[in-house]
Amino acid sequence: MTQIDKSAEIFDPSCPDIVGHVFEGMAASNITDYDVFTRGIDYLFKNRKDGMWSARWGINYVYAVGAVFPGLSKIGYNMSEPWITNITSRLMEVQQKDGGFG
């Protein structure tokens, strides 16, 4: 076993914002792997909290949605699916009158 094999904590666990970034990268590189897309979308669908996602690299729902939505869009996902539009509605519900979220 190498030193890096003993260092699992340096690797990010699965999280929605990373899935979104991977989808964006795949689209930018013209990589179409429907198995990866299907598994990623299934992961995103199953890992919503309060109707949205929390992020690993950012600390809030806005960051996670801001990473996931562009990724889904760039791989050609139907952004009018009810579970997607529900996330948009949920963000609008928690937005404050001054436009912020905090």
A tleap script that builds the chain and sets N, CA, C and O, in Angstrom:
source leaprc.protein.ff14SB
mol = sequence {
  NMET THR GLN ILE ASP LYS SER ALA GLU ILE
  PHE ASP PRO SER CYS PRO ASP ILE VAL GLY
  HIE VAL PHE GLU GLY MET ALA ALA SER ASN
  ILE THR ASP TYR ASP VAL PHE THR ARG GLY
  ILE ASP TYR LEU PHE LYS ASN ARG LYS ASP
  GLY MET TRP SER ALA ARG TRP GLY ILE ASN
  TYR VAL TYR ALA VAL GLY ALA VAL PHE PRO
  GLY LEU SER LYS ILE GLY TYR ASN MET SER
  GLU PRO TRP ILE THR ASN ILE THR SER ARG
  LEU MET GLU VAL GLN GLN LYS ASP GLY GLY
  PHE CGLY
}
set mol.1.N position { 0.847 -1.180 0.000 }
set mol.1.CA position { 0.000 0.000 0.000 }
set mol.1.C position { 0.892 1.241 0.000 }
set mol.1.O position { 1.831 1.349 0.789 }
set mol.2.N position { 0.581 2.166 -0.892 }
set mol.2.CA position { 1.355 3.401 -0.966 }
set mol.2.C position { 0.843 4.401 0.057 }
set mol.2.O position { -0.207 4.208 0.670 }
set mol.3.N position { 1.592 5.455 0.224 }
set mol.3.CA position { 1.201 6.499 1.182 }
set mol.3.C position { -0.136 7.121 0.799 }
set mol.3.O position { -0.959 7.401 1.670 }
set mol.4.N position { -0.359 7.338 -0.484 }
set mol.4.CA position { -1.620 7.961 -0.893 }
set mol.4.C position { -2.804 7.040 -0.618 }
set mol.4.O position { -3.905 7.519 -0.345 }
set mol.5.N position { -2.597 5.733 -0.686 }
set mol.5.CA position { -3.674 4.794 -0.364 }
set mol.5.C position { -4.106 4.918 1.093 }
set mol.5.O position { -5.246 4.597 1.428 }
set mol.6.N position { -3.223 5.373 1.950 }
set mol.6.CA position { -3.532 5.521 3.377 }
set mol.6.C position { -4.148 6.880 3.681 }
set mol.6.O position { -4.487 7.169 4.829 }
set mol.7.N position { -4.291 7.707 2.664 }
set mol.7.CA position { -4.726 9.092 2.872 }
set mol.7.C position { -6.107 9.346 2.307 }
set mol.7.O position { -6.316 10.344 1.617 }
set mol.8.N position { -7.039 8.478 2.579 }
set mol.8.CA position { -8.385 8.611 2.014 }
set mol.8.C position { -9.033 9.938 2.364 }
set mol.8.O position { -9.879 10.417 1.609 }
set mol.9.N position { -8.668 10.543 3.478 }
set mol.9.CA position { -9.308 11.780 3.882 }
set mol.9.C position { -8.993 12.948 2.955 }
set mol.9.O position { -9.642 13.990 3.046 }
set mol.10.N position { -8.019 12.799 2.072 }
set mol.10.CA position { -7.720 13.894 1.149 }
set mol.10.C position { -8.679 13.925 -0.026 }
set mol.10.O position { -8.693 14.895 -0.783 }
set mol.11.N position { -9.476 12.888 -0.190 }
set mol.11.CA position { -10.394 12.826 -1.312 }
set mol.11.C position { -11.786 13.273 -0.881 }
set mol.11.O position { -12.252 12.925 0.204 }
set mol.12.N position { -12.442 14.043 -1.737 }
set mol.12.CA position { -13.792 14.496 -1.437 }
set mol.12.C position { -14.780 13.343 -1.549 }
set mol.12.O position { -14.702 12.550 -2.487 }
set mol.13.N position { -15.708 13.243 -0.601 }
set mol.13.CA position { -16.773 12.253 -0.758 }
set mol.13.C position { -17.745 12.746 -1.834 }
set mol.13.O position { -17.671 13.898 -2.261 }
set mol.14.N position { -18.628 11.896 -2.256 }
set mol.14.CA position { -19.643 12.307 -3.224 }
set mol.14.C position { -20.451 13.450 -2.637 }
set mol.14.O position { -20.825 13.412 -1.464 }
set mol.15.N position { -20.719 14.452 -3.436 }
set mol.15.CA position { -21.564 15.557 -3.007 }
set mol.15.C position { -22.133 16.252 -4.248 }
set mol.15.O position { -21.511 16.238 -5.310 }
set mol.16.N position { -23.296 16.847 -4.113 }
set mol.16.CA position { -23.994 17.405 -5.263 }
set mol.16.C position { -23.200 18.444 -6.055 }
set mol.16.O position { -23.225 18.426 -7.285 }
set mol.17.N position { -22.504 19.339 -5.376 }
set mol.17.CA position { -21.794 20.373 -6.130 }
set mol.17.C position { -20.693 19.785 -7.005 }
set mol.17.O position { -20.441 20.281 -8.103 }
set mol.18.N position { -20.045 18.744 -6.534 }
set mol.18.CA position { -19.003 18.109 -7.349 }
set mol.18.C position { -19.630 17.401 -8.545 }
set mol.18.O position { -19.074 17.437 -9.643 }
set mol.19.N position { -20.778 16.759 -8.346 }
set mol.19.CA position { -21.473 16.125 -9.470 }
set mol.19.C position { -21.782 17.176 -10.538 }
set mol.19.O position { -21.579 16.936 -11.728 }
set mol.20.N position { -22.269 18.325 -10.112 }
set mol.20.CA position { -22.558 19.400 -11.067 }
set mol.20.C position { -21.316 19.842 -11.821 }
set mol.20.O position { -21.364 20.049 -13.034 }
set mol.21.N position { -20.200 19.987 -11.110 }
set mol.21.CA position { -18.949 20.387 -11.772 }
set mol.21.C position { -18.468 19.309 -12.740 }
set mol.21.O position { -17.973 19.626 -13.822 }
set mol.22.N position { -18.606 18.048 -12.364 }
set mol.22.CA position { -18.204 16.953 -13.255 }
set mol.22.C position { -19.065 16.967 -14.518 }
set mol.22.O position { -18.547 16.806 -15.623 }
set mol.23.N position { -20.365 17.158 -14.362 }
set mol.23.CA position { -21.240 17.232 -15.537 }
set mol.23.C position { -20.816 18.375 -16.457 }
set mol.23.O position { -20.776 18.211 -17.676 }
set mol.24.N position { -20.504 19.523 -15.879 }
set mol.24.CA position { -20.055 20.653 -16.702 }
set mol.24.C position { -18.767 20.317 -17.448 }
set mol.24.O position { -18.625 20.622 -18.632 }
set mol.25.N position { -17.832 19.688 -16.743 }
set mol.25.CA position { -16.568 19.312 -17.365 }
set mol.25.C position { -16.758 18.300 -18.474 }
set mol.25.O position { -16.117 18.387 -19.521 }
set mol.26.N position { -17.637 17.340 -18.245 }
set mol.26.CA position { -17.916 16.339 -19.277 }
set mol.26.C position { -18.513 17.006 -20.511 }
set mol.26.O position { -18.119 16.704 -21.637 }
set mol.27.N position { -19.456 17.905 -20.298 }
set mol.27.CA position { -20.084 18.600 -21.428 }
set mol.27.C position { -19.054 19.436 -22.191 }
set mol.27.O position { -19.039 19.435 -23.422 }
set mol.28.N position { -18.202 20.143 -21.464 }
set mol.28.CA position { -17.176 20.972 -22.109 }
set mol.28.C position { -16.182 20.135 -22.896 }
set mol.28.O position { -15.590 20.608 -23.866 }
set mol.29.N position { -16.001 18.894 -22.478 }
set mol.29.CA position { -15.058 17.992 -23.141 }
set mol.29.C position { -15.742 17.081 -24.155 }
set mol.29.O position { -15.121 16.169 -24.701 }
set mol.30.N position { -17.019 17.333 -24.402 }
set mol.30.CA position { -17.807 16.509 -25.327 }
set mol.30.C position { -17.804 15.032 -24.948 }
set mol.30.O position { -17.757 14.158 -25.815 }
set mol.31.N position { -17.854 14.764 -23.651 }
set mol.31.CA position { -17.927 13.382 -23.169 }
set mol.31.C position { -19.389 13.080 -22.853 }
set mol.31.O position { -20.000 13.724 -22.000 }
set mol.32.N position { -19.931 12.105 -23.544 }
set mol.32.CA position { -21.308 11.690 -23.319 }
set mol.32.C position { -21.284 10.260 -22.807 }
set mol.32.O position { -21.064 9.316 -23.567 }
set mol.33.N position { -21.509 10.115 -21.528 }
set mol.33.CA position { -21.545 8.789 -20.913 }
set mol.33.C position { -22.862 8.694 -20.159 }
set mol.33.O position { -22.971 9.146 -19.019 }
set mol.34.N position { -23.853 8.106 -20.799 }
set mol.34.CA position { -25.197 8.084 -20.232 }
set mol.34.C position { -25.276 7.316 -18.920 }
set mol.34.O position { -26.130 7.613 -18.084 }
set mol.35.N position { -24.410 6.345 -18.726 }
set mol.35.CA position { -24.388 5.630 -17.450 }
set mol.35.C position { -23.955 6.577 -16.334 }
set mol.35.O position { -24.554 6.578 -15.258 }
set mol.36.N position { -22.931 7.374 -16.575 }
set mol.36.CA position { -22.477 8.356 -15.578 }
set mol.36.C position { -23.570 9.387 -15.338 }
set mol.36.O position { -23.855 9.736 -14.192 }
set mol.37.N position { -24.181 9.875 -16.408 }
set mol.37.CA position { -25.254 10.858 -16.254 }
set mol.37.C position { -26.405 10.286 -15.435 }
set mol.37.O position { -26.903 10.942 -14.520 }
set mol.38.N position { -26.827 9.076 -15.755 }
set mol.38.CA position { -27.953 8.452 -15.050 }
set mol.38.C position { -27.639 8.257 -13.574 }
set mol.38.O position { -28.465 8.565 -12.715 }
set mol.39.N position { -26.453 7.748 -13.278 }
set mol.39.CA position { -26.089 7.534 -11.872 }
set mol.39.C position { -25.958 8.863 -11.134 }
set mol.39.O position { -26.350 8.965 -9.972 }
set mol.40.N position { -25.412 9.881 -11.794 }
set mol.40.CA position { -25.274 11.196 -11.167 }
set mol.40.C position { -26.617 11.839 -10.897 }
set mol.40.O position { -26.835 12.399 -9.823 }
set mol.41.N position { -27.514 11.765 -11.855 }
set mol.41.CA position { -28.848 12.342 -11.687 }
set mol.41.C position { -29.609 11.609 -10.587 }
set mol.41.O position { -30.302 12.236 -9.786 }
set mol.42.N position { -29.483 10.291 -10.548 }
set mol.42.CA position { -30.111 9.505 -9.482 }
set mol.42.C position { -29.566 9.927 -8.117 }
set mol.42.O position { -30.324 10.082 -7.159 }
set mol.43.N position { -28.258 10.112 -8.039 }
set mol.43.CA position { -27.638 10.574 -6.792 }
set mol.43.C position { -28.198 11.937 -6.389 }
set mol.43.O position { -28.555 12.150 -5.230 }
set mol.44.N position { -28.273 12.858 -7.351 }
set mol.44.CA position { -28.793 14.195 -7.049 }
set mol.44.C position { -30.237 14.127 -6.569 }
set mol.44.O position { -30.608 14.792 -5.602 }
set mol.45.N position { -31.042 13.326 -7.245 }
set mol.45.CA position { -32.456 13.196 -6.874 }
set mol.45.C position { -32.603 12.671 -5.451 }
set mol.45.O position { -33.426 13.173 -4.684 }
set mol.46.N position { -31.815 11.670 -5.097 }
set mol.46.CA position { -31.944 11.017 -3.794 }
set mol.46.C position { -31.294 11.793 -2.648 }
set mol.46.O position { -31.584 11.511 -1.485 }
set mol.47.N position { -30.437 12.745 -2.939 }
set mol.47.CA position { -29.682 13.411 -1.880 }
set mol.47.C position { -30.094 14.854 -1.648 }
set mol.47.O position { -29.275 15.681 -1.247 }
set mol.48.N position { -31.355 15.158 -1.897 }
set mol.48.CA position { -31.868 16.493 -1.597 }
set mol.48.C position { -32.195 16.588 -0.111 }
set mol.48.O position { -32.678 15.633 0.497 }
set mol.49.N position { -31.926 17.747 0.452 }
set mol.49.CA position { -32.275 18.020 1.853 }
set mol.49.C position { -33.099 19.297 1.870 }
set mol.49.O position { -32.687 20.306 1.299 }
set mol.50.N position { -34.237 19.266 2.508 }
set mol.50.CA position { -35.146 20.412 2.504 }
set mol.50.C position { -35.489 20.837 1.083 }
set mol.50.O position { -35.700 22.022 0.822 }
set mol.51.N position { -35.547 19.884 0.170 }
set mol.51.CA position { -35.901 20.177 -1.207 }
set mol.51.C position { -34.756 20.671 -2.064 }
set mol.51.O position { -34.947 20.935 -3.251 }
set mol.52.N position { -33.555 20.806 -1.484 }
set mol.52.CA position { -32.393 21.307 -2.221 }
set mol.52.C position { -31.184 20.444 -1.873 }
set mol.52.O position { -31.334 19.323 -1.387 }
set mol.53.N position { -30.010 20.960 -2.120 }
set mol.53.CA position { -28.780 20.259 -1.763 }
set mol.53.C position { -27.907 21.148 -0.908 }
set mol.53.O position { -27.924 22.372 -1.041 }
set mol.54.N position { -27.155 20.531 -0.041 }
set mol.54.CA position { -26.076 21.266 0.612 }
set mol.54.C position { -24.820 20.955 -0.186 }
set mol.54.O position { -24.782 19.989 -0.948 }
set mol.55.N position { -23.810 21.762 -0.009 }
set mol.55.CA position { -22.595 21.614 -0.805 }
set mol.55.C position { -21.412 21.202 0.053 }
set mol.55.O position { -21.440 21.345 1.275 }
set mol.56.N position { -20.401 20.705 -0.577 }
set mol.56.CA position { -19.155 20.374 0.120 }
set mol.56.C position { -18.152 21.509 -0.045 }
set mol.56.O position { -17.526 21.936 0.925 }
set mol.57.N position { -18.001 21.993 -1.266 }
set mol.57.CA position { -16.995 23.028 -1.520 }
set mol.57.C position { -17.501 24.404 -1.121 }
set mol.57.O position { -16.698 25.281 -0.801 }
set mol.58.N position { -18.787 24.612 -1.131 }
set mol.58.CA position { -19.405 25.838 -0.655 }
set mol.58.C position { -20.233 25.457 0.548 }
set mol.58.O position { -20.431 24.271 0.811 }
set mol.59.N position { -20.711 26.417 1.268 }
set mol.59.CA position { -21.346 26.075 2.541 }
set mol.59.C position { -22.856 26.270 2.563 }
set mol.59.O position { -23.453 26.265 3.639 }
set mol.60.N position { -23.479 26.441 1.423 }
set mol.60.CA position { -24.910 26.694 1.488 }
set mol.60.C position { -25.646 26.109 0.288 }
set mol.60.O position { -25.036 25.600 -0.653 }
set mol.61.N position { -26.967 26.195 0.349 }
set mol.61.CA position { -27.806 25.663 -0.711 }
set mol.61.C position { -27.624 26.419 -2.024 }
set mol.61.O position { -27.631 25.816 -3.096 }
set mol.62.N position { -27.461 27.729 -1.940 }
set mol.62.CA position { -27.319 28.532 -3.159 }
set mol.62.C position { -26.093 28.075 -3.949 }
set mol.62.O position { -26.151 27.946 -5.172 }
set mol.63.N position { -25.003 27.836 -3.261 }
set mol.63.CA position { -23.789 27.368 -3.932 }
set mol.63.C position { -24.029 26.017 -4.605 }
set mol.63.O position { -23.637 25.817 -5.754 }
set mol.64.N position { -24.662 25.101 -3.901 }
set mol.64.CA position { -24.894 23.766 -4.455 }
set mol.64.C position { -25.801 23.830 -5.677 }
set mol.64.O position { -25.499 23.229 -6.708 }
set mol.65.N position { -26.898 24.547 -5.567 }
set mol.65.CA position { -27.809 24.670 -6.702 }
set mol.65.C position { -27.094 25.357 -7.866 }
set mol.65.O position { -27.292 24.998 -9.027 }
set mol.66.N position { -26.259 26.351 -7.543 }
set mol.66.CA position { -25.503 27.065 -8.566 }
set mol.66.C position { -24.458 26.206 -9.251 }
set mol.66.O position { -23.983 26.566 -10.328 }
set mol.67.N position { -24.093 25.094 -8.665 }
set mol.67.CA position { -23.173 24.149 -9.310 }
set mol.67.C position { -23.942 23.058 -10.048 }
set mol.67.O position { -23.538 22.626 -11.127 }
set mol.68.N position { -25.041 22.619 -9.465 }
set mol.68.CA position { -25.798 21.503 -10.045 }
set mol.68.C position { -26.584 21.932 -11.288 }
set mol.68.O position { -26.525 21.256 -12.315 }
set mol.69.N position { -27.308 23.030 -11.208 }
set mol.69.CA position { -28.165 23.423 -12.328 }
set mol.69.C position { -27.385 23.630 -13.632 }
set mol.69.O position { -27.811 23.119 -14.668 }
set mol.70.N position { -26.266 24.354 -13.623 }
set mol.70.CA position { -25.523 24.491 -14.884 }
set mol.70.C position { -25.024 23.149 -15.424 }
set mol.70.O position { -25.037 22.913 -16.632 }
set mol.71.N position { -24.586 22.277 -14.519 }
set mol.71.CA position { -24.125 20.963 -14.953 }
set mol.71.C position { -25.228 20.160 -15.609 }
set mol.71.O position { -25.032 19.581 -16.677 }
set mol.72.N position { -26.394 20.125 -14.968 }
set mol.72.CA position { -27.536 19.409 -15.544 }
set mol.72.C position { -27.925 20.008 -16.894 }
set mol.72.O position { -28.175 19.281 -17.856 }
set mol.73.N position { -27.975 21.314 -16.954 }
set mol.73.CA position { -28.349 21.989 -18.184 }
set mol.73.C position { -27.369 21.679 -19.316 }
set mol.73.O position { -27.778 21.432 -20.451 }
set mol.74.N position { -26.094 21.695 -19.004 }
set mol.74.CA position { -25.083 21.480 -20.049 }
set mol.74.C position { -25.048 20.044 -20.573 }
set mol.74.O position { -24.585 19.809 -21.689 }
set mol.75.N position { -25.527 19.090 -19.790 }
set mol.75.CA position { -25.597 17.716 -20.320 }
set mol.75.C position { -26.941 17.479 -21.004 }
set mol.75.O position { -27.215 16.374 -21.472 }
set mol.76.N position { -27.773 18.507 -21.063 }
set mol.76.CA position { -29.039 18.409 -21.782 }
set mol.76.C position { -30.201 17.893 -20.961 }
set mol.76.O position { -31.205 17.452 -21.520 }
set mol.77.N position { -30.080 17.943 -19.625 }
set mol.77.CA position { -31.166 17.462 -18.781 }
set mol.77.C position { -32.361 18.409 -18.886 }
set mol.77.O position { -32.184 19.617 -19.040 }
set mol.78.N position { -33.554 17.871 -18.803 }
set mol.78.CA position { -34.780 18.654 -18.869 }
set mol.78.C position { -34.951 19.444 -17.569 }
set mol.78.O position { -35.318 18.884 -16.537 }
set mol.79.N position { -34.684 20.726 -17.632 }
set mol.79.CA position { -34.728 21.567 -16.435 }
set mol.79.C position { -36.154 21.939 -16.026 }
set mol.79.O position { -36.346 22.667 -15.052 }
set mol.80.N position { -37.146 21.450 -16.752 }
set mol.80.CA position { -38.533 21.695 -16.345 }
set mol.80.C position { -39.141 20.492 -15.631 }
set mol.80.O position { -40.346 20.455 -15.383 }
set mol.81.N position { -38.303 19.506 -15.301 }
set mol.81.CA position { -38.778 18.371 -14.494 }
set mol.81.C position { -39.294 18.910 -13.155 }
set mol.81.O position { -38.699 19.830 -12.595 }
set mol.82.N position { -40.390 18.349 -12.635 }
set mol.82.CA position { -40.970 18.859 -11.389 }
set mol.82.C position { -39.982 18.939 -10.223 }
set mol.82.O position { -40.016 19.913 -9.471 }
set mol.83.N position { -39.111 17.956 -10.050 }
set mol.83.CA position { -38.187 18.004 -8.903 }
set mol.83.C position { -37.182 19.141 -9.058 }
set mol.83.O position { -36.668 19.645 -8.060 }
set mol.84.N position { -36.895 19.551 -10.288 }
set mol.84.CA position { -35.998 20.679 -10.530 }
set mol.84.C position { -36.735 21.994 -10.287 }
set mol.84.O position { -36.207 22.884 -9.619 }
set mol.85.N position { -37.934 22.122 -10.814 }
set mol.85.CA position { -38.684 23.361 -10.606 }
set mol.85.C position { -39.059 23.536 -9.133 }
set mol.85.O position { -39.195 24.664 -8.659 }
set mol.86.N position { -39.226 22.429 -8.410 }
set mol.86.CA position { -39.481 22.532 -6.963 }
set mol.86.C position { -38.286 23.135 -6.233 }
set mol.86.O position { -38.455 23.877 -5.266 }
set mol.87.N position { -37.092 22.819 -6.692 }
set mol.87.CA position { -35.887 23.392 -6.071 }
set mol.87.C position { -35.862 24.897 -6.305 }
set mol.87.O position { -35.551 25.665 -5.396 }
set mol.88.N position { -36.188 25.315 -7.515 }
set mol.88.CA position { -36.238 26.744 -7.818 }
set mol.88.C position { -37.272 27.433 -6.929 }
set mol.88.O position { -37.008 28.504 -6.383 }
set mol.89.N position { -38.430 26.829 -6.785 }
set mol.89.CA position { -39.475 27.395 -5.917 }
set mol.89.C position { -39.004 27.476 -4.474 }
set mol.89.O position { -39.258 28.468 -3.791 }
set mol.90.N position { -38.328 26.451 -4.012 }
set mol.90.CA position { -37.836 26.426 -2.627 }
set mol.90.C position { -36.818 27.543 -2.401 }
set mol.90.O position { -36.848 28.204 -1.363 }
set mol.91.N position { -35.922 27.760 -3.358 }
set mol.91.CA position { -34.956 28.860 -3.225 }
set mol.91.C position { -35.674 30.202 -3.137 }
set mol.91.O position { -35.298 31.061 -2.339 }
set mol.92.N position { -36.696 30.378 -3.948 }
set mol.92.CA position { -37.444 31.630 -3.920 }
set mol.92.C position { -38.169 31.816 -2.589 }
set mol.92.O position { -38.327 32.943 -2.120 }
set mol.93.N position { -38.610 30.715 -1.981 }
set mol.93.CA position { -39.280 30.792 -0.681 }
set mol.93.C position { -38.341 31.273 0.418 }
set mol.93.O position { -38.758 32.008 1.312 }
set mol.94.N position { -37.087 30.867 0.359 }
set mol.94.CA position { -36.160 31.223 1.436 }
set mol.94.C position { -35.405 32.515 1.182 }
set mol.94.O position { -34.706 33.014 2.064 }
set mol.95.N position { -35.544 33.067 -0.040 }
set mol.95.CA position { -34.862 34.323 -0.332 }
set mol.95.C position { -35.500 35.450 0.480 }
set mol.95.O position { -36.723 35.533 0.594 }
set mol.96.N position { -34.673 36.294 1.028 }
set mol.96.CA position { -35.159 37.402 1.840 }
set mol.96.C position { -35.568 38.573 0.958 }
set mol.96.O position { -35.227 38.621 -0.224 }
set mol.97.N position { -36.295 39.509 1.538 }
set mol.97.CA position { -36.822 40.643 0.785 }
set mol.97.C position { -35.725 41.498 0.155 }
set mol.97.O position { -35.938 42.129 -0.880 }
set mol.98.N position { -34.535 41.514 0.797 }
set mol.98.CA position { -33.449 42.325 0.239 }
set mol.98.C position { -32.697 41.612 -0.882 }
set mol.98.O position { -31.737 42.149 -1.434 }
set mol.99.N position { -33.142 40.390 -1.217 }
set mol.99.CA position { -32.520 39.624 -2.283 }
set mol.99.C position { -31.504 38.612 -1.810 }
set mol.99.O position { -31.089 37.746 -2.580 }
set mol.100.N position { -31.093 38.705 -0.548 }
set mol.100.CA position { -30.095 37.795 -0.012 }
set mol.100.C position { -30.702 36.511 0.513 }
set mol.100.O position { -31.920 36.333 0.517 }
set mol.101.N position { -29.836 35.628 0.952 }
set mol.101.CA position { -30.264 34.341 1.478 }
set mol.101.C position { -29.755 34.101 2.897 }
set mol.101.O position { -30.056 33.066 3.492 }
set mol.102.N position { -29.002 35.028 3.436 }
set mol.102.CA position { -28.394 34.795 4.744 }
set mol.102.C position { -29.022 35.567 5.855 }
set mol.102.O position { -28.595 35.453 7.004 }
savepdb mol mol.pdb
quit
